[in-house]
Amino acid sequence: MEPVKKIFVSIQFDAEEIAVGELVSDDKLIYFKYYQEFQKRGLEISPIKLKFNTGINQANEIPFEGLFGVFADSLPDGWGKLLLDRALAARGISIANLSPLDRLAYIGTQGMGALIYRPEISIDHADQFQIELDEIARSTKQIIAGLATDVLDEIFRLGGSSGGARPKILVGYNPDTHHLIGAEKELPPPYEHWLIKFPASSNSKDIANIEYAYYKMAIDAGIEMSDCRLFESKSGNTYFGTKRFDRQGNNRLHLHSAAGMIHDNFRLSTLDYGHLMDCAFQLERDVKAYEKVLRLAAFNVFANNRDDHSKNFSFLMDGTGKWRLAPAYDLTFSYSGHGMHSTMVAGESANPTRIHLMKLANYFNVTNASTILDEVQDVVNNWKKYAASSGVKSASKNSIQKVIGR
């Protein structure tokens, strides 16, 4: 396969595909230039690290292999990257020689958010088909173990552009009949764009139920989240699903992670919730942005979600150029890889408390901070109620209670 040297970037919110600019690779360096016509629209896709300009732009090699964060956000990581690599290797393509532009070309029109990359290098698949969740769950385990499966291409098609470490697929879900189909193409009504997760080998068997209980807690704590539900397979297995917030029907919203927005290496991050509060305010131009981030920080602290890295916070831009903090996602009980919060709270990551949350709030003059923290704490204190109503097993319910009840 000849390496991709140029990619045309566009953005599509509705039926209109809008040309944005060009990515060019030259001697392993990657450059980007905005089209002047696009700049006239005022839709700044990355207003911190890739502001509108008439020049040729080059990002640093770190943290995104020479890509600007807004484009790196389109690339899958974790599970999605594994699927892409396996699918390409199965076709005899050396993944060791793939450049970031090669990977974007394979993502093409199927990435999260609204950005589109052409030329698009396609992997041939069948059309939409009905999904059997248990079969996909079994296949994900085989893929992780390195074994070939008959549904490798189908799973790549469904989940190859999804981020995160846990196996997951993108689907079309009919809320009237509970029928699932593949979500590669535009969905016929009343199907909706959803994402369904599968347990990793290290997860407890009731991981889906735990995440669903956390979803219900977060909603009652005043945190915005997209609709979530539990999907049951024919054999009675349970999987966690969430409606995609980067889709409105078949229309799209531009999605930009905090990691991509401020060029934070989420694996070696020094991010503080204060940085996130400042970023949210710059985009929303509303002091309520401080309150939203503080409420989310409080939930992650009180409910022990320590996997709160910078790719687990995102922002959305609509077709008018208006930005807002995206609904919260990936909220669940977690120790994180190093046992500390991935995002610091007023400089504290090992054991942040209400004191650190108040210090953070006071710095940004959040006048109702104490009320916000009380509201979140009151909900988390009722963990056992949420666990029981979500089907969490007694062992998990009690072990989590020992941690968050301290």
Secondary structure, 3 states (H helix, E strand, C coil): CCCCCEEEEEEECCCCEEEEEEEEEECCEEEEEECHHHHCCCCCCCCCCCCCCCCCEECCCCCCCCCCHHHHCCCCCCHHHHHHHHHHHCCCCCHHHCCHHHHHHHHCCCCCCCEEEECCCCCCCCCCCECCHHHHHHHHHHHHHCCCCCCHHHHHHHHCCCCCCCCEEEEEECCCCCCEEECCCCCCCCCEEEEEECCCCCCCCCHHHHHHHHHHHHHHCCCCECCEEEEECCCCCEEEEEECCCEECCEECEEEEHHHHHCCCHHHCCCEHHHHHHHHHHHHCCCHHHHHHHHHHHHHHHCCECCCCHHHCEEEECCCCCEEECCECCCCCECCCCCCCCCEECCECCCCCHHHHHHHHHHCCCCCHHHHHHHHHHHHCCHHHHHHHCCCCHHHHHHHHHHHCC
